[in-house]
């Protein structure tokens, strides 16, 4: 099995490293436009294989998509990172052009690949990749929900002083301030979280989760990479190994939740064909309202992309 990671920056390199360490594929190709960056990072990952005991071969190339041919999954992380004071929407024009160009190359050399988008603004970059690739919606998906739920679960584990392994949660909607946490679907070792934490603390954690990316940008001056890279790798693993994991991912909705032609995070079954099934939860009126608000926000940014593309 072969996986390509486009973009050898912090997120892409982390994703490639996790994939290699977990031996998800036989070969991981790391590609970047900057001379020597992908080659160097891929070589560094390969040189620790004897230390960490894995066999996955990592290969780095500079802007040569022939080396990515016949990839089973391609992760696209390319794009301008978000800087302090910059909204996700500010990134759209530059990153849409990058994602469009990369997607054209990916489809040319790996027409059967499943594409996982990590580039921001996530929901709209998934839209861009989907319309460019002309692949079924099940094969062009965005990584957002896994990262968002990971942040939510990590904050809860800290507040409850328990292992994050025992916390399960679902988040829906767009990636960013309009995401929709669902506390009634959040459990700790099977116990509803609302039985273990007071409403005020839970709400504070939800708000921190919504601003999770921004918090890290303020601290570091750039976007996060360990958690996003690992989240993308987890999606790839579910696909390559046909695990049929239930994850929240960004996918084009076609009538689910009463929403059509919009790219939003929803729970799906993720397996060898990409999205095997979109899971429709029975949302409350309040949850539906929040999801529709998120839909409206994503639709607005999709409209920006439509205008730019004309």
N, C-alpha and C positions, 0 to 999 in steps of 0.2 A: 504494500500500500504506500501511496505517495501523497504528501501534503506540501503545499506551497504557502509560505507566509510572505505577503507583499508588504514591504516596509520593514527595514531593519533598525528602526528606532527602538525606544525603550519597550513599547508595548509589543511590537513584532518580535524582538529578540527574546523577550520573556516568554511569549507564546511558543516560539520555536524551542526554547530551553525546556519548558514543561513537557511539550510533546516528545522531545527526545528522552528526557529523564523517565517518563512514563512508558516509553517504548510503544507509542500509539501507532506509529508507522515505521516502515522499513527505511524510508528516506524522507527527510524534511529539507526542502529547498527554501532558502532565505534570499530574497531579491530586493534590491534597492537601487535608486538612481545615482547615489553617491559612490564614487569609485572606491572600492576596497572595504567599505563598511560592512556589507553583508558577508563578504569573504572572511573578514577578520572575526566577526562575531560567530559565524558558523564554525570556523576553525577552533575558536576558543571553546565552544560547546562540545565539539568532537573530542578535544584534548582532555576534557574531564570525564569522558565515557569510561576510561579504565578506573577512575576514582569512584564514580557513582554507579558503576556496573550496569551500563546499558549498551545496546547494540545499534540503536538508530543512528544512521549516518546523516550528518548535517552538511549541506553544501551551500555555499554562498556565491551569488553571481551579481554582476552589475548590469541591470537593464537588459538582460538577455532572456527573453521569455521562452526561447526554444528549450532551455534547461528545465522549464516547468511543465513541459508537455506531458499529457496523460495523468495529471494530478487528480486524485479522487476528491480532495477537498482543497479549496483555496481560501485563505483568510486574508482579507484586505484591511490593512491598518494605515495605509498611506494617507497623508494629509497634513495640513498645518495644525500644530498643537494649539490648544486654547491658552491664551495668555491672561494675566490678571486684568479684570475689567472688560474682557471680551465675552460676549454671549455666544452660545452655540450658533445662533442665527448669523452672527457676523462671519462665521467660517464658510457659509454655504457656497458662495460663488467660486472661491478658490478650490475648495475641496470637491465640489461637484465636478469640476473639470478634471481633477486628478482621478477621481473614482471612475468617471466615464472612460478615460483613456486606459486605465488599468484593466477595467472590466472587458474592454474590447480585446486586449491582449490575452487575458485569461481565457475567454471563450474561444478565441482563435486556436489556442494550443491545447486547451483542456475543455472541449465542448460538453463533456458529460459531468464535469465537476459540480459539486455543491459549493456555493459561495457563501462565506460568512463575513459580514461587514462589521468592522469595528470603528471605522472612520466617523468623525463627527461633522455636522449634527447627525446622529446615528439613524434616526427614523427616516430622514430625508435622503441620506446617502444610500440606505437600503432601497428606497424608491428609485434613485438614480441608477443603481446597479441592476435593478430588476428590469427597468425599461430598456436599458442599454443591452443587457444580455439576451433579452427575449426568452429567458428560461421560465419554466413554470414557477409560480410563487413559492412552491414547496422547496425549491432549490436555491432560493436567494433570501437569506434571512439575516437579521441583525442581532448582534450581541449587546444586550442592555439589561434585560431582566435578571440574568444570572448575577451580573455585577451589582445591580441595585439590591437584590435580595441578599447577597453576600454582605453588603454593608449593613443592611437592616439587621441581619442575624448576628453580625459581629457586635453591633451596638447593644443588642438585646443580651447577648452572652455576657458582655461586660457588666451591664446593669444588674443581671440576675446572678452573676458569678457562677455560671455553668459553662459546660463545654459547648462551643458553637456546633459541634457535630450533632447535637440532639435537637437543634432548632430547625424547623421547616417553615417556609413562608411562601406567599405568593404576592407578587406585585404586578400591576398591569399598567397599560397606558404608555405615554411617551417617555423617552429617556430624558429626565430633567425635572424641572420644578413642578410639572403637572402629572408626574407619575402617581399611580393610585395604589397605595398600600391597602391590604385587606387583613386587618387584625383578626377577624373571626376565622381566617384560614391559617393563622399563625399558631404553631404548637411547639411545646418544649417537651420532648420525650412523650409525645402524644397528648399532653395536657394543654388545653387552650391557654394561650399566653395571658388572656384577660383574667385568669384565676391566679396569676403569679405576680402581676405587676399592676400598679395603680394607673388610672387613665391619664393623669397628668404626665407621668414619666413616659408612658407609652407614646403619647402625642408628641412629646419632646423628641423622642427617638425617631418617630416618623418624619418630623420636620428636619432633623439632622440628616436623615437618609436622603430626603429630597434635594438637599444642598450638599450631598456627599462629595460630588466632583469639585464643586466650587471651594469647599473647605480645603481640599488638597492643593488646588491651584494657589490659594492664598498662602499656604504654608511653604510650598516648594517653588512657586513661580512658573509651574508647568503642570500638565495633566498627570494623573496617576498612571502607573504602568504594571506593577506587580499583580494587582487584583484584576484589571482588565485583561492582561495577557493570559492569566490563569483561567479566567472565565471563558475566553475564546477557545483555549485548549480543551476545556471541559466539554464544550459543544462539539469540537472536532472528534474527541474520543467517543462521545455518544453516537456520532454518525459512523465513524470507521468501524467500531465494534458492534454496531447495531444494538445498542443497549436499550433503546426505547425508553430513555429517561424522560420524565415529565419536568420540563423546564419552561420558564417564561422567556419567550424570544420575540423579536420583532418580525412580523410577517404581514403581508397584505391581507386585509380582511375583505371578504367577499360575502357580506351579509351576516356574518357572525356578530352577535351582540347588537344586531340592528345597525351595523356600520358597514359601509361599502366603500371600496377604493380608498383605503387609508392604511398606512403602515403603523401598526401599534404593537406594543408588547402584550402578549396573551399567553396563557399556559398551553403548551403543545406536547405531543409525544414526538421525541426526536430520535430518529433511527437512520438506517442505511440510505433511505430515500430522501433524507432531510426531514421536513415536517410530515410525519405520518398521519397526524390528526390534530386538528385544532379543538381544544377542549373548551366548551362553553359552560361557564359557571352560572348559577342562578343568583344574579346580583340583586341586592336591595335597591330601592329607589334612589337612595343617597349614593350608593356605589355607582349606579348607572349614570347619575348626574356628573359625578367626578370623572368617569370614563369619557363621557361626551364632551366635557370641558377639555380634557386632554386631546381628544380627537380634533376639536376645533383648533387647538393650538398647532397640532401637527399639520392639519389641512392648510393653515395659513402659511406655514413654511414650505409646504409642497407647492403652494401657489407661487411663492417667490421663485422656486426652482423652475416652474413652468414659464414664468416671465423671462427668466434669464436664458432659458433654452430656446426661446423664439428667435 
